[in-house]
Structures are given as structure tokens and as C-alpha cells.
Amino acid sequence: MQCRPHCGACCIAPSISSPIPGMPNGKAAGERCIHLLEDFRCGIFNSPNRPTVCQAFAAEEMICGHSREEALLIISDLENATLSTD
């Protein structure tokens, strides 16, 4: 699956615990990454500074659903399920 244009759910819904350029403590779940552009593309997508967790993410229907809204819900639910098992 290719990333959905104008989505950016993976740059908003999950928490990222590793440092991100300009966000040394990562980001909280639901917080927009500072590198997410207005058209919901990653501003550091081709940068070697892009976090490993972001580089490893691959769009999949199981995670991204059929719309941006569905992706935000699925990823948020996964984030909440992970937090409740910690």
C-alpha cells in the first residue's frame, strides 16, 4: 500500500519516544510532529535525520484503514492498547 495523500495520521496519532530533529524528547500521542507539512507530507522524509521508527513504518491497510479518519482512529486505538499493557 502507498501512503494516502493528505493523511499524516502516522505523524500525529502515535507517540514517538526517540528524538526527532527539533523535538529532542520525541512527541506525545496525538501531538502533530513539527515536520508534518500543511499538505500532510513529512518535511524530513528523505533526510538521514528522520527517526528510525519513522523510516521503518510502512503503510498497511490494517493500520491505515480506508481513510485518514480511520487511520487516526486505528493508530490511536493501537497506541492506547499499548499504553494500557505497560
Secondary structure, 3 states (H helix, E strand, C coil): CCCCCCCCHHHCCCCECCCECCECCCECCCCCCCCECCCCCECCCCCCCCCHHHHHCCCCHHHHCCCHHHHHHHHHHHHHHHHHHC
